[in-house]
Structures are given as structure tokens and as C-alpha cells.
Amino acid sequence: MIVDLTRLFSRIDKEVLVDEKISFTELDGTGVTSIDDVVINGVITLNALNEIYLNLDVEGVMIIPCAITLKPVEYPFSIKIEGDLEEIAEETPEKYINSKNSLDILPIIWENILMEIPMRVV
């Protein structure tokens, strides 16, 4: 999910609104069966030091097999991602900037969702 930041850097807009719904398809090795219709709302702004600041809310439901019966169990999650991009990027091993004026926030969102996967669900 690439966000264009050109209007933000040129000070035409004060913020970039993010309002998306996505589904994750590559879930190998996570233990999750599916994650569909993840809703991402928030804003991307520049702080006083001209650093990119993220304020995102991520909500969705992941389907995880029960630890006892292996039947699918719905596990809702709600994540708040807030902070400077540089701080957040330290926790994200993947590349998040495609060019100077665009930002791929999907790796950041994915890393935060991975941290919400429970060890066991019954």
C-alpha cells in the first residue's frame, strides 16, 4: 500500500488521509489461516522537524486454528500505530520507502499484525 507524499512534502496538504481495506494472502509460517478485510484509518503528517509522523488505527479479524480441536477461531485485533517513521522503521526489517516521495506502509502494518498473533487460541 504505497502512499504518495508529494503534496505533504511540498506543503500543499497538511496531512495525508489513509482509509483503506486490505486482505493478506501470504500467511505461510504465521499459523494464521486468513486475515481478510483489515481496515486501516489514520493520517500521515510532518512534525516540526520535517519527519514523517504516522497515526494509524488497524482493525480486523484473523482466523486461527484452535489449539485443541483445530477448528477455525475468529480472533479480533485492534492496533494503534503512532510515532515517527524512523522510530517505527527500526522495528520493521523490510524496506518501507520506495522513493523520496512515496511510502509503503504495508510492511509496517504487517509487522504490527504479526505481533498480535496469539501463541494459542482455544
Phi, psi and chi 1 to 4 in degrees:
 res  aa     phi    psi   chi1   chi2   chi3   chi4
   1 MET       -   98.0  174.2 -169.9  -52.9      -
   2 ILE   -92.5  129.0  -62.6  175.3      -      -
   3 VAL  -108.3  128.5  178.5      -      -      -
   4 ASP   -82.9  124.3 -176.4   20.3      -      -
   5 LEU  -108.6   11.5  -58.1  175.6      -      -
   6 THR   -59.2  -47.7  -53.9      -      -      -
   7 ARG   -68.1  -27.9  -66.2  177.5   61.9   88.4
   8 LEU   -72.4  -46.5 -174.7   64.7      -      -
   9 PHE   -68.0  -30.7  -74.5  132.4      -      -
  10 SER   -86.3    4.0   61.7      -      -      -
  11 ARG    65.2   21.5  -56.9  -73.1 -173.3 -167.2
  12 ILE   -73.2  -42.9  -64.8  170.8      -      -
  13 ASP  -114.3  148.0  -66.1  -26.4      -      -
  14 LYS   -86.7  -19.2  -68.0 -173.3  178.6 -167.2
  15 GLU  -154.7  157.0   61.0 -173.2   18.8      -
  16 VAL  -111.9  120.7  175.3      -      -      -
  17 LEU   -82.3  137.9  -63.8  175.7      -      -
  18 VAL  -117.6  120.3  178.4      -      -      -
  19 ASP  -145.2   90.3 -174.2   17.7      -      -
  20 GLU  -132.4  158.8  -64.4  -74.7  -30.0      -
  21 LYS  -130.6  121.6 -175.5 -177.2  -86.5 -168.0
  22 ILE  -131.5  164.7   59.7  171.7      -      -
  23 SER  -127.7  145.7  -63.6      -      -      -
  24 PHE  -103.6  130.8  -67.4   93.9      -      -
  25 THR  -107.0  -34.7   54.9      -      -      -
  26 GLU   -91.5   98.0  -64.1 -165.3   25.1      -
  27 LEU  -117.6   15.3  -57.1  171.1      -      -
  28 ASP   -59.6  134.4  -63.7  -25.2      -      -
  29 GLY    80.9    1.6      -      -      -      -
  30 THR   -97.1  -20.2   62.3      -      -      -
  31 GLY    83.6    1.6      -      -      -      -
  32 VAL   -99.4  135.2  177.6      -      -      -
  33 THR   -76.9  -47.7  -53.3      -      -      -
  34 SER  -157.5  152.9   69.5      -      -      -
  35 ILE  -137.3  102.9  -56.9  175.5      -      -
  36 ASP  -118.2  153.8  -67.1  -35.1      -      -
  37 ASP    52.6   54.5  -61.5  -28.6      -      -
  38 VAL   -80.8  123.5  175.7      -      -      -
  39 VAL   -96.7  126.0  178.0      -      -      -
  40 ILE  -119.7  118.8  -56.8  158.3      -      -
  41 ASN  -128.0  145.4  -68.0  -46.4      -      -
  42 GLY   157.4 -166.9      -      -      -      -
  43 VAL  -136.0  152.4  -65.9      -      -      -
  44 ILE  -119.9  125.6  -60.0  172.9      -      -
  45 THR  -131.7  175.9   57.8      -      -      -
  46 LEU  -108.0  133.7  -69.1  177.4      -      -
  47 ASN   -85.8 -173.3   64.3   12.5      -      -
  48 ALA   -63.7  -23.3      -      -      -      -
  49 LEU   -94.9   13.5  -59.3  173.4      -      -
  50 ASN    62.2   30.8  -97.8   -3.3      -      -
  51 GLU   -99.2  147.1  -62.7  170.8  -24.2      -
  52 ILE   -73.1  129.1  -61.6  169.8      -      -
  53 TYR  -119.3  125.7 -171.8   82.8      -      -
  54 LEU  -102.8  138.8  -58.9  174.2      -      -
  55 ASN  -140.3   92.0 -172.8   -6.0      -      -
  56 LEU  -124.3  144.4  -57.0  172.1      -      -
  57 ASP  -114.0  127.8  -67.2  -47.2      -      -
  58 VAL  -121.7  124.1 -179.4      -      -      -
  59 GLU  -133.6  144.9  -65.4 -179.2   -6.7      -
  60 GLY  -178.2 -173.5      -      -      -      -
  61 VAL  -133.0  127.0  176.3      -      -      -
  62 MET  -105.7  145.8   58.5 -179.9   81.4      -
  63 ILE  -101.7  120.5  -51.9  -63.8      -      -
  64 ILE  -125.5  140.4  -56.1  171.1      -      -
  65 PRO   -70.1  139.4   12.1  -15.5      -      -
  66 CYS   -61.8  140.3  173.4      -      -      -
  67 ALA   -68.3  -21.3      -      -      -      -
  68 ILE  -101.5  -50.9  -61.9  171.0      -      -
  69 THR  -100.1  -12.5   64.4      -      -      -
  70 LEU    64.7   12.5  -63.3  178.8      -      -
  71 LYS   -76.2  149.7  -69.5 -176.2  179.7  178.6
  72 PRO   -66.4  136.1   -3.2    7.2      -      -
  73 VAL  -125.2  131.6  176.2      -      -      -
  74 GLU   -80.5  130.5  -70.0 -174.1   -3.9      -
  75 TYR  -126.8  101.6 -175.5   79.5      -      -
  76 PRO   -73.8  148.1   21.9  -26.0      -      -
  77 PHE  -138.9  152.5   61.5   90.5      -      -
  78 SER  -141.9  123.8  178.7      -      -      -
  79 ILE  -125.9  138.8  -55.4  167.2      -      -
  80 LYS  -111.3  118.2  178.1   80.1  170.4  167.1
  81 ILE  -109.7  114.6  -57.7  171.2      -      -
  82 GLU  -144.1  129.8 -173.4  172.7    6.9      -
  83 GLY   149.4  177.2      -      -      -      -
  84 ASP   -67.6  145.3  -68.3  -29.8      -      -
  85 LEU   -59.9  -39.3  179.8   62.3      -      -
  86 GLU   -63.2  -41.3  -65.3  -58.1  -39.1      -
  87 GLU   -63.6  -46.4  -74.3  177.7   10.9      -
  88 ILE   -66.7  -37.2  -65.5  169.9      -      -
  89 ALA   -68.7  -24.1      -      -      -      -
  90 GLU   -62.3  -29.0  -70.9  175.2    3.7      -
  91 GLU   -88.9  -10.7  -58.0  166.4    2.5      -
  92 THR  -107.6  112.9  -52.9      -      -      -
  93 PRO   -72.8  -20.1   24.2  -29.4      -      -
  94 GLU   -81.5  158.9  -64.8 -176.1   38.3      -
  95 LYS   -73.1  134.0 -172.4  175.7 -179.2  178.5
  96 TYR  -116.1  -13.5   56.1   88.9      -      -
  97 ILE  -110.8  124.6  -65.5 -178.4      -      -
  98 ASN   -85.5  -37.4  -68.1  -20.6      -      -
  99 SER  -152.9 -175.4   72.5      -      -      -
 100 LYS   -65.2  -29.6 -174.4  173.7 -179.2  167.3
 101 ASN  -110.0   14.0  -67.4  -33.4      -      -
 102 SER  -138.6  156.5   64.5      -      -      -
 103 LEU  -139.4  127.4  172.0   67.4      -      -
 104 ASP   -96.5  105.4 -172.8    2.6      -      -
 105 ILE   -89.2   -4.3   60.7  173.8      -      -
 106 LEU   -61.6  -43.4 -165.1   57.4      -      -
 107 PRO   -61.8  -34.3  -22.3   30.7      -      -
 108 ILE   -67.2  -44.2  -64.2  167.8      -      -
 109 ILE   -64.9  -43.8  -67.2  166.7      -      -
 110 TRP   -61.7  -43.8  177.3 -117.9      -      -
 111 GLU   -61.6  -38.1  -74.2  -64.1  -41.9      -
 112 ASN   -70.6  -34.9  -78.8  -83.6      -      -
 113 ILE   -67.1  -40.8  -70.3  174.1      -      -
 114 LEU   -59.2  -34.5  -75.3  177.7      -      -
 115 MET   -71.8  -16.5  -67.3  175.7   26.0      -
 116 GLU   -91.0   -8.3  -67.6  -66.7  -44.3      -
 117 ILE   -69.8  123.5  -61.0  173.7      -      -
 118 PRO   -75.3  157.8   25.8  -31.5      -      -
 119 MET   -67.2  -42.5  -62.5  -68.0  -78.0      -
 120 ARG  -143.8  147.0  -62.4  174.1   43.0  125.9
 121 VAL  -129.9  133.6  174.7      -      -      -
 122 VAL  -121.6      -  178.9      -      -      -
